Structure formats: structure tokens, C-alpha cells
Amino acid sequence: MDMIRQEVETTYDKVKSLAGWSVDKNVVLTITSFYVTAGREFNSIDFNCAMEALKSKAGWFSPLRGNLLPMMAAFLTQAGPSIDDEVDRLMEKQRVLKQAGFRNTIHSYLAALLMDNEPSRYAEEADRAKRLYDAMKKKHFFLTSDDDYAYAMLLGKSDENADAHAEAMRTYYDALRAKGFKSGNELQWMSQVMTYMDIEFKQKRVDRAAELFDVFRRDLKAKPVHYPMIGFLAVFEVQDEKIEEIIILTEQLERSKRFKWNREMALSVAIGHITHHLTENGQQMSVSMAASVEMILQAQQAVMAATVAAVVASSATSSSN
């Protein structure tokens, strides 16, 4: 656990020096976690190439520019030497998503990252995700927005009936709310996560999620931002011994000054690290889908944090003026 903490610190410092000091700390921590949990060494040349490639393809007002550019660049470095091709592929996927009716936001680019790399499947996946998204919006009109795009893409791959799938999400939402979880976007994401393996309602998943949140809240001061990750732990039926490992690793990470003002990210990184190694050993699901799960959860948290930071900065500027 101490070695993992040291690896996080080393990678964090490398990412921070290249991403720039203006980039939100949660974004840097997300990039750091992306490399550490996958056991990949941070490559500054690939990272810079990905950032330059994205900037050259993205317009001045593209959501890819600014604080979240380094995060998207990190995700694209998986492509290795074909980063330019990967950026072109991302832009094409985004174009197809826009044609399907998705708005052009950072969340649609996250959804694009989750799409199949076979061009002949782009339109099919985009349409399927849009049908699920529209069905979700019927069940939760005010809570459903562009920050649900990636979940619609990820869950739409199951090819369930969209209305039945959305109904299952709503059933989980109400059941989780009855267990004491707070209403809001985080609970909506958690209810979506609960349908990841199948859409049949299972009370034991709800009970396990409530049990896990109580443990994490008691030992680590878990917050609603962790709801989706806890949902995945319940769905994957992660056993108590692994939960204990998550707690120990989180406590190790919290000792690092990199998490001093971002302690909620320590738990997120720990959950990502443990679940990645579970799936790597074939105990839960495929490694490729594990990477998607980790990416979507950590990216979602980073986007939320960056958005809040931007709002706070804007409010501070308005107040001073």
C-alpha cells in the first residue's frame, strides 16, 4: 500500500508539471489514477503529443479546451504511436453523437471514448445510447442532463429495451432513497450503475450498497460523490476483505500532501485500484470494461470538481468587480 502511495505521488508530480498549475487538482488526480491503476508508466512525450493533437483538431470554443484537455489527452495515450489517428476517431465519434441528438459537451466526448472503434457500429451505438437517454429523461426529467451521456453509452451496450432499462433505474433510485441515500445527480448515477450487469431489480444489491456506504462513511467520511463507485462495488459483489484493502489504501493516500485538500479523491483512487486488479484477475468482468468503468467514474468526478471550481472562480471575480 505504501508503494502504491509513492507511485501516486511520483506520477502526480510528473502530470502536474506538464498539465500546468492552472489545471484543477482533481483533474490531475484523475490522470494520475488512470496511469497508476492500470499499471502504466506516465510517458511525457505521448502525453504532450496527445494534448497538441487535441488542440489542433478542437475549435477555440470546444469543450475539449481548457481545464479538461489534459484528462482527455491522458485517455487517448492508450493508442500509443497512433495518437493522431485516435484523435481523428474521437472527433468522428463525436460528430456521429451530435447527429444522433447529443449536445456538444465534455460529457459527449466522454461518451465517445466508450464507443466501439469499428466505424460501422458508430451510428448504431449512438442511436441506442440516445434511446436509453431519452427513456431516462422521461423517468427523471429534471435530474437527467448531459452528465448522463456517458452512462447512457456504457449501459446502452447491453441492448436492453430502453423503457424497461430506464424503469429499472427508477426502481433502484426509489429503493436507494428509502435506504437513506440523498436525492440528486449522484444517486441517479448510482441507480444507473445498479443496472450494469442486468436490469432485474435485486434488493440485495441495494442492501449491500447501503452497508458499504455506512462503512465508508464511518471510516473514511464518504460523500454522495462516491455513490456510483459504491454502486459498482455492490454490483460486482466485492467481498469484505477487498473492502478492507480499499480502506487501508485510502488511509495511506490521505497521508500524502497531494490529497490534503482533495481527500474525497483518495477513496475514489483506492476503489479504482482495487477493482482494476480484481477484474485483471478475471474475478468480475473483462479488463476492457473495467477500464471503461474506472474511466467514467473518475472522469465524472473530475468534471464535477472542475465545474465547481470554475463557478467558484467566476463568483469570486464577480464579487470583486
N, C-alpha and C positions, 0 to 999 in steps of 0.2 A: 504494500500500500504506500509506503514511503517512497519507493522507487517511482510509482505512478505519479505521486505528487511532484517529485523532482522533474519528471518528464513534462508534466503540465507546465511547470514554471519555466523550464527551458524553452519549450515551444511557444509559450505565451510571449516571452520576451522577443523571440525572433519575429513572430507575427506582428507584434506591436510596432517594432522598429520599421517594418516595411509598410504596414497598413496606414501608419500615420497617427499622430497623437490626437487628432480630431475625431477619430473613429470611436464610436461608443464602446465602452469596455465590455458590454455583454456580447457585442458582435465579435470582438477579439477572442473572448472566451469560447464562443460558439465555434469559431475557426479552429482554435486550439483543441477543443474537444473532438472536432471532426477528424483531426490527424491522430490524436493520441488514442482514441477509442478504436480506430481502425488499424493501429499499429504501424502507421505510415510516418516516415520522417518528413518534416517540413522542408520543401525544396523551394528556395527563394527565387530561383530562375524561372521555374514553372509558374509560381505564384505571380511574379511580375508580368510574365508573358500573358497569363490569363487576364490580368487586370487591364493591360494595354489592348488586348484583343477585344474585350468587352467595351472599353471606352471608344474604340474605333468604329464599333458597329452600333452602339447605342446613341440615340439622339440626345441633344442637350437637355431635354426635358424628360428623358426616360427615367422610370423608377429605378433603373439599374445604377444610375449615377448617384454619387454621394456616399452616405454612411454605410450603405449595404453592399456597395460594389465589391469590397474585399471578401465578403462572405460568399457571394456568388462566384467570384473568381476561384476561391478555395474549392468549392464543389466541382468546378469544371476541371481542376487539375487531375482528377481521376483519369482523364483522357490521355495523359502522358504527352507524347510528342505531337498529337493531333489536336491541340487546343483550338487552333483556328477553325478546324472542321467542327469541333464540338460547339463553339460559339455560333457558327452558322446554323447548326442543327437546333440549338436553343432558340434562335431567332425565328426559324421556320415553325417550330412547335408553337411559339408564342403567337405567330400570325394565324395559325390554324385555330388556336384557342379563341382569338379575337373574332374570327369568322363564326365560331360556334356560339358567340354571345357573351364571352367573358370580358370584363373590363381590363384595360392595360394597367396593372398594378404590380407591385413586387410579389404579391401572392399568386398572380397568374404565372409569373416566371418560376416560382417555386413549384407550382403545379406542372409546368412544362418539364422541369427536371425529373419529375416522376413518370413521365410518359415513356412508352416503348421507343426504342431507337429505330424501329422499322418504319420508314415513311408511309408505307401503305396502310399503317394502323393509326396514324395520327388523327384523321378525321373521326374514325370510329371511337377512339378513346375520348376525344374531346366531346363528342356528342353524348356519349354515355355519362361522362362526368357532369355535363350540363343538365341532363335529365335528372340526375340524382340531386344536383344542387337546387334545381327548381322545386323538386319534391321536398327537400329540406326546408326551403323558404316557406312553403305552404304550412309546414308544421310549426315553424318559429320565424315569423316574418321579421320581427324587429332584431332578433339576435343573429340572423343569417346574413352575412355580407361577404366581401371579397376575401376576408381572412379564413373563409371556409373552402376556398377554391382547392387548395392542396389536399384537404381531407376528402373532398368530393372526387378528386382524381384518384387518390390512393384507394379509397373504398369502392369506387366505381368499377375497379378492375375485377371485382367479384362477380360482376354481371348479374346481380340480383334484380328483381323487379324494383324500380326506383321508388314507387309509392310505398311498397312493403318495407323497403330498407329504411326509408325516412320515418315510417311509423314505428319501427323497432327503435330507432334513435330516440324518438319522443317518449317511448315507453321507458327506456333506460333513464332518460332525463328525469322523468317524474319519480321513478323509483329511487334514484340517487338523491334527488331533492328531499324525499321522505326520510332518507338516512342522515340528513343534516348538512349535505353539501350546499354551498351557496349558489344561488341562481346567477347566471351570467354567461359570458362567452366561454370561459374556461370550463364550465360544467357542460355547455353544449359540445365542446370539443371532446370532453371525456365521454359523453354519451355516444358520440360518433365512433370513438375508439372501441367502445364496448362491442360494436358490431363487426369488428375486424375479421374474426375467424368465421363467423356465421351470424345470421340475423335473428336466430331463435333466441328469445329472451331467456336468460338464465339468472335466477335470483342469487345463486351462489357467487356469481361474478360481482354483483352489487354488494353483497355482504363482505366479500374479500377486499373489494376496493375501500369500503368503509373501515375495515380492520387495518389495512395498510396505511391509510391516511392518518388514523389515530396514532399509530406507531410513529410515523414520520413527524407528525405534528408535535408529539410528546418529546421525541428525542432530537429532532432537527428543526423544529419550528417551520414545518412545511406550510405552504400557502396555496391558494387556489391556482396559481400559475403552474403548480405541479400536478394538477388534476389529470391532464391527459396522460402523462407518464405513468402515474399510478394506475390509470385505466389499463394501460398495456401490461403492467406487471400482473394485474388481475386476470386479464385475458390469456396471457401466456402461462398462467398458473406457476409463477416463480415461487419457489419454496422458501421457508423461513431462513434457512442457512444462507441463502443468497441475499435475502433482505438484510441480514446481519452484516454481510460483506458491504452492502451499499451504505449502511450506517457508518461502518468503520472508515470506509474510503471518504465519505463526505466529511467526517470529522478531521481526517488528515488534510483534505483540501482546504477546509475552513481555516487551518492554521497558516496557510500561505497568505502573504500580503496581497496577492493578486485577487483574492476573493474578499478582501477586507470590506468593501462597500457593495459587494455583489454575492452575498452568502447564499442566496436562493439558487444561484447558478452552480454552486458546489454540489448540491443534491442532483441537479439535472445532469451534470457531467458524470457523477458516480453511477446513476441509473443507466445512462448510455453506455458506460464502460462495461458494467456487469452484464447487461442484456446482450451487448455485442458478442461477448465471449461465450455466453450461453448458446446463442444462435450459431456461432462459429463452430461449436462442438456438435451441432446438429440436434440439439435437445429441444428446440422450439420451432424454428421455421428457417427458410432459406437465408443465406447470408445477404443476398442481394436485397431481399425485402427488409432485412434487419437494418441495412444501411439506409434504406428509404425511411423507415420508422424513426431512426435516430436523427436523420437529417431534418425531417419535417418538424419533429418536436423541438429540437434545439433552435432551428431557424425561426420557428414561430415565436419562441421566447425572445430571441434576439430582435426580431422585428418589433415586437411589443415594446421592448425596452428602448429601442432606438426611437420609436414613435413617441413614447412618453418623454424621452429626453428632448426631442425636438419641440414638443409642445411646451415643456417647462422653459426651454431656452427662449422660445418665442414670447411666452408670457412675461419672462423677466425683461426682455427687450422692450415690450410694450409698456411695462410698468415704469422702466427707467425713462422712456420717452415721455 
